[in-house]
Amino acid sequence: MVLWSGLASKEPLTGASGVARVDRPAADFTLPLFRGGNITLSSLIGKPVVINFWASWCPPCREEAPILEEVWQRYRDKDVTFIGVDIQDTETDARAYIKEFGITYPNGPDLGGKITIDYGVSGIPVTFFVNRQGMIVSRWVGAINESILVSRIEDLLQ
């Protein structure tokens, strides 16, 4: 019985995805973009940044994709940047996903998985919220809904 209660109360590994990065500086990276060019996180110091790790084969990622795009459209003129980091995917499938959901914010593949490792991502989707000073102030594991996404962005804009 003791073993069962210990196992039952244990948080799944994916729930801890990126937990060690919160309240720490966001690891810098340069992401090659599907639409060409690159984006470097350190070049965005001074702007709030939302970093979302996803894959085309991930059902919760598909659930949150339209929400991320809609909220990006709402906040892009307020100097908030969204970055999509595609992991463990094929380029063809990732491009089809971006087209299917009409995603316009910068997205690119984590070639070699370095960004995923640096952020401690063990399950997707996971979204990190980076303040103007380049610190990760919060994260969300799993499909994010509109009210939580907006609330976290508003916190970044304070």
ABEGO torsion letter per residue (X at the ends): XAAAAAAAABBBAAAABGAAABGBBBBBBBBBBAAEEBBBAAAABGBBBBBBBBBAABAAAAAAAAAAAAAAAAAAAAGBBBBBBBBGBBAAAAAAAAAAAGBABBBBBBBGGAAAAAAGBABOBBBBBBBAAGBBABBBBEBBBAAAAAAAAAAAAX
